[in-house]
Amino acid sequence: MNYHRVVFQPGDVLLEVPEGKNLKEAMNDAGLEFDFPCGGRGTCGKCRVRISKGLAAPVPREQEIIQAQELDAGIRLACLTTVDNDLLVELPNKNQLKHNILITSEARSFQIAPHLQKLYLEIEKPSREAHSSDWHRLKDSLIKQGYKERALESEISIFRKMPDVLREADNRVTAVMYGSEVVGIEPLDSRNTLLGMAFDIGTTTIVGYLLDLSSGEELNVVSALNPQTAFGADVISRLTFASHEESGLNKLHNAVIEAINKLIAEAIQKTSIGREHIYGISIAANTCMHHIFLGINPQSIAVSPYVPALSEPLVLDASDLKIDINQAGKVFVLPNIAGFVGADTVAVLLSTELDQSKDIKLVIDIGTNGEIALGSREKIVACSAAAGPAFEGAQISSGMRGAVGAIDHVYYRERLEYGVIGGGKPLGVCGSALLDTVAGLVELGILNKRGKILAPDQLTNPVAQRFKENLIEYEGQGAFLLARENETGHGRPIMITQSDIRELQMAKGAMAAGVRVLLDAYGIQVQDIQEVLLAGAFGNYLNPHSACVIGLIPPELESKIKMIGNAAGTGAKLALLSADEYRRARDIAEDVKFVELGSYPRFNSIFGECTYFKVP
Amino acid sequence: MNYHRVVFQPGDVLLEVPEGKNLKEAMNDAGLEFDFPCGGRGTCGKCRVRISKGLAAPVPREQEIIQAQELDAGIRLACLTTVDNDLLVELPNKNQLKHNILITSEARSFQIAPHLQKLYLEIEKPSREAHSSDWHRLKDSLIKQGYKERALESEISIFRKMPDVLREADNRVTAVMYGSEVVGIEPLDSRNTLLGMAFDIGTTTIVGYLLDLSSGEELNVVSALNPQTAFGADVISRLTFASHEESGLNKLHNAVIEAINKLIAEAIQKTSIGREHIYGISIAANTCMHHIFLGINPQSIAVSPYVPALSEPLVLDASDLKIDINQAGKVFVLPNIAGFVGADTVAVLLSTELDQSKDIKLVIDIGTNGEIALGSREKIVACSAAAGPAFEGAQISSGMRGAVGAIDHVYYRERLEYGVIGGGKPLGVCGSALLDTVAGLVELGILNKRGKILAPDQLTNPVAQRFKENLIEYEGQGAFLLARENETGHGRPIMITQSDIRELQMAKGAMAAGVRVLLDAYGIQVQDIQEVLLAGAFGNYLNPHSACVIGLIPPELESKIKMIGNAAGTGAKLALLSADEYRRARDIAEDVKFVELGSYPRFNSIFGECTYFKVP
């Protein structure tokens, strides 16, 4: 199927939408909040947007209810718009959406077996004959449903609520059970409302999925930038801030808790359901984000031997973490594997079912720290590769994140062409375009094995001659020009310099060395890998061919690459919807063998080799 | 042994001290806080008090270090004073003690088996080989001590503390265990410090016992008036306030929690030990105080069928109740039996071991609501009798509580004599003197069976003639004069009126009817009772003979009466020092058969009969 890129502004949200899909459907599916008062039937005319790139002719109904002048200016109804092009969609300001965050993922089948369940109880009314306590009579009702008396327990907030609920509802109540623990008591029969939220807390972004715990239905998806970015962009700077700044840990902890509470509020805002109906949340995060979320000092992760304070799966009281869901709600925290292979990787592995795979698969989540796992149902080995920020466009001369204005893909055709997120004049390059650019330079023989940009007279590939003009000298070093001053949004040229290429070599070298070490640790050859699964935002947007050409992924595997989207989010959802999957996450975390690259024999020379390019 | 009454002012604290005992020892034993800087060796001269009644000649050391003028004014050293008389002791103002609160009790033997225990652990240091998490390595140490891996758990406050403690103490720590739960982690070897506090929360007073959980040693006893008295003196007015006043429950709840936190601070003030070393508290209270302590609406206790919200024993997190002990400390709440037979009664029964007694015993805790239990190891029946406030001196014309100035005992000798708490001119009568007075009137034939004061010419007992002058007419009703205007502290006469006698008849009738109903429910006769145990403050101060003469206690049992002091406090201590005793409390609460007097067949006529006196 053909996909188009639809960018929403303000907010720079990028969706990849299948051709022919209705714009409203695409927005709904992605969980973007937008009002469709008439339900999207084209009657109310309220879902106006301005389509500033990729505008198509209005449909008759739009001609009826939108003035000609407005039609000319690109005003359309989202519910009547079909996605046949890349689109840049401007929303009314109040509908500002979130930044370019990956919220789609491929679901796998599983059995819903929620940690929490609801039971409707008709409790014996108190009388002079039946004068046992409220709690005693409630337990009697549960014992009739098969619970063991001695195991039944509850907590003070429930005991405080119980007398009033019982009397208000004439002893007909719905109990919310977590195992043998009563975590909720609601008047009358409320079995049809039991919600949870799964969270993927990334270093940069937080995504939350509002789920119906009974049906598994996804009711809403919300996302936000991780507000901790104000205290440092990457994991290492967060670790430093938490350990060395006055109240640093508290500030980071409070920021993420506040962000989660805001996302919860946002997720339920459109439903008619109160936050007290959310009884559970699950958390997938990297080890540092995991510790900070829990308010645990992550300092020990930062120094050798990189030991986390806590790796085990945890079930906590939401109130202890000041999470604004039901007062007696639970937080299910997925386990970590090691200091730099966290619960997010466990969630990815859970979502891919690597632990039950007959085939050997390579799972890669590319980022500042790239997590790599290799395995099958036989065994799994994993490592963390310190790639640095090049893939995220940082420390690259013209680099930027994958937001509007970023060149995200580069094509070496008759002349150099590129795509810009949101259309318009480019402002910089993001990681995926860096890959495309360098891959082309490699394929055209413009770079040598060591990554040096050759002089025009050294080029042997005739096609390379087409791009001679792009080879420039800039501030004393070689560079490859992508856009001239007059072609950019800011009037400065956009290019990839020799230094940028060195940065990329370090980054891809770290990842490739990680793969090499894992192959060695597992005892197999690269051709034994049946499938390569690319998880996460960057993995989803990069061009797999470019990744293979530069050697980020072994070229032999190009045809085996599959993008699996936000698999960490999927894993978090699975762990919330199924107690079995949650236990499986624990088993995965325990069974995965962590390989520490820094102490692996000959790692430095493997890394050195991996920074090279394989030239034609 | 001969006892003397020693009253301390300000504060009106009454101690019964064996003749010849050192005053300092008596104060220490009773847990009264007072500074003895030199340890009571008579060297520093700092423990000065003024003895205003019962003063003896100074000893030589006192003559050396106290000026003659001061000696004349009654100044003595507490550490050099022997109790050979009733004493009135004035303390420096800053040493104001608490009101007349019973803090002594007879201990029984038991096995210390604390809920909480400390283990010293030397945890494996992290290395590149042993890079599992802090928590994992801590668990490994515990597994070596016999714990099961899957059962081990802890909570967020411990996880937050763990990394720093481990590093600060180079992986040598002391874990505080509650079952398989790690509730504390302290640097190095701190096994010799593990504290708890047992609380008896009465309607009027709260007593707290600071205990060493390892040795069982009582380190301190503290007490305070229950600050809820500001919102109503008795249980019924508290119930009304909690249910009908705006935020009534919260006000009462906060008041008791604040009082407990103050008592904790007071208890540890003299020790060098911080409150974070207190890991557990136990709570005995009547059902209403129990609910309010927990913040649970007690409304259902107030109305038929008088059902509590919660009777079961509870182990709660101290932090959930905002109790200022260790952040991860536990609260052990003793179970209730019924709406008006609470955890305090369970504690009394636990302290008396009624559940294992071969003999049938009657246990009585006299108060506004008198709790009565009858039983043996075969079975126990219990009830609550609504005696009203007469025993506490309330609703009695000259009545007052058992504080300084109260006539507390009355003797019919050649002429009428009485004792006054603290000595001096009397200000009123307290409950025990009301009993003595009426018992004398019954024995002398001055009252008839129905409680009517007879006219002087109706008296047949020649001894009664001695007290003819005490028989007066006052405001249109008969009365018995105890002290004339010129003999009292306020210039008004003190007497017992016909109405007062009626009040007492209602009170003793309710208690006696309760005993009758329990005998009937148990299926035995009064002579089958082997022992009568009187618990609580009033039970400890009353004259047992008087109680039997007026029929409060069946006269056949007079020789079988034993005072057991603050047995509820003893029970609370047992439940804290021994997990076995705590479980036993649960069994007692489950096994005791509650008898509701109001719905017992023929209760009203039994009560009516019991208001009568048995006249000679």
Contacts between the chains, C-beta under 8 A, distances in Angstrom:
chain1	res1	chain2	res2	distance
A	126	B	300	7.4
A	126	B	305	5.2
A	126	B	307	4.1
A	127	B	305	5.5
A	128	B	304	7.1
A	128	B	305	4.7
A	128	B	596	6.4
A	128	B	599	5.1
A	130	B	305	7.8
A	131	B	305	4.8
A	131	B	306	6.7
A	131	B	307	5.3
A	131	B	338	6.6
A	131	B	339	7.4
A	131	B	594	7.3
A	131	B	596	7.0
A	132	B	307	7.3
A	132	B	311	7.0
A	133	B	307	6.3
A	133	B	308	4.6
A	133	B	309	6.1
A	133	B	310	5.3
A	133	B	311	4.1
A	133	B	312	7.2
A	133	B	336	7.4
A	134	B	300	7.1
A	134	B	307	6.7
A	134	B	308	7.4
A	134	B	309	4.6
A	134	B	310	6.8
A	135	B	309	6.6
A	135	B	310	4.7
A	135	B	311	7.2
A	135	B	312	6.1
A	136	B	311	6.2
A	136	B	312	6.9
A	155	B	316	7.6
A	155	B	320	7.2
A	156	B	294	6.3
A	156	B	295	7.0
A	156	B	316	5.7
A	156	B	320	5.1
A	156	B	321	6.9
A	157	B	320	7.9
A	159	B	294	6.5
A	159	B	296	5.5
A	159	B	309	6.6
A	159	B	310	5.4
A	159	B	314	7.9
A	160	B	294	7.3
A	160	B	295	5.3
A	160	B	296	5.3
A	160	B	297	7.5
A	162	B	296	7.8
A	162	B	309	5.9
A	162	B	310	7.7
A	163	B	296	6.7
A	163	B	297	5.1
A	163	B	299	6.9
A	163	B	300	5.7
A	163	B	309	4.3
A	164	B	297	6.4
A	167	B	300	7.5
A	294	B	156	6.3
A	294	B	159	6.5
A	294	B	160	7.3
A	295	B	156	7.0
A	295	B	160	5.3
A	296	B	159	5.5
A	296	B	160	5.3
A	296	B	162	7.8
A	296	B	163	6.6
A	297	B	160	7.5
A	297	B	163	5.1
A	297	B	164	6.4
A	299	B	163	6.9
A	300	B	126	7.3
A	300	B	134	7.1
A	300	B	163	5.7
A	300	B	167	7.4
A	304	B	128	7.1
A	305	B	126	5.2
A	305	B	127	5.5
A	305	B	128	4.7
A	305	B	130	7.9
A	305	B	131	4.8
A	306	B	131	6.6
A	307	B	126	4.1
A	307	B	131	5.3
A	307	B	132	7.3
A	307	B	133	6.3
A	307	B	134	6.7
A	308	B	133	4.6
A	308	B	134	7.4
A	309	B	133	6.1
A	309	B	134	4.6
A	309	B	135	6.6
A	309	B	159	6.5
A	309	B	162	5.9
A	309	B	163	4.3
A	310	B	133	5.3
A	310	B	134	6.8
A	310	B	135	4.7
A	310	B	159	5.4
A	310	B	162	7.7
A	311	B	132	7.0
A	311	B	133	4.1
A	311	B	135	7.2
A	311	B	136	6.2
A	312	B	133	7.2
A	312	B	135	6.1
A	312	B	136	6.9
A	314	B	159	7.9
A	316	B	155	7.6
A	316	B	156	5.7
A	320	B	155	7.2
A	320	B	156	5.1
A	320	B	157	7.9
A	321	B	156	6.9
A	336	B	133	7.4
A	338	B	131	6.6
A	339	B	131	7.4
A	594	B	131	7.3
A	596	B	128	6.4
A	596	B	131	7.1
A	599	B	128	5.1
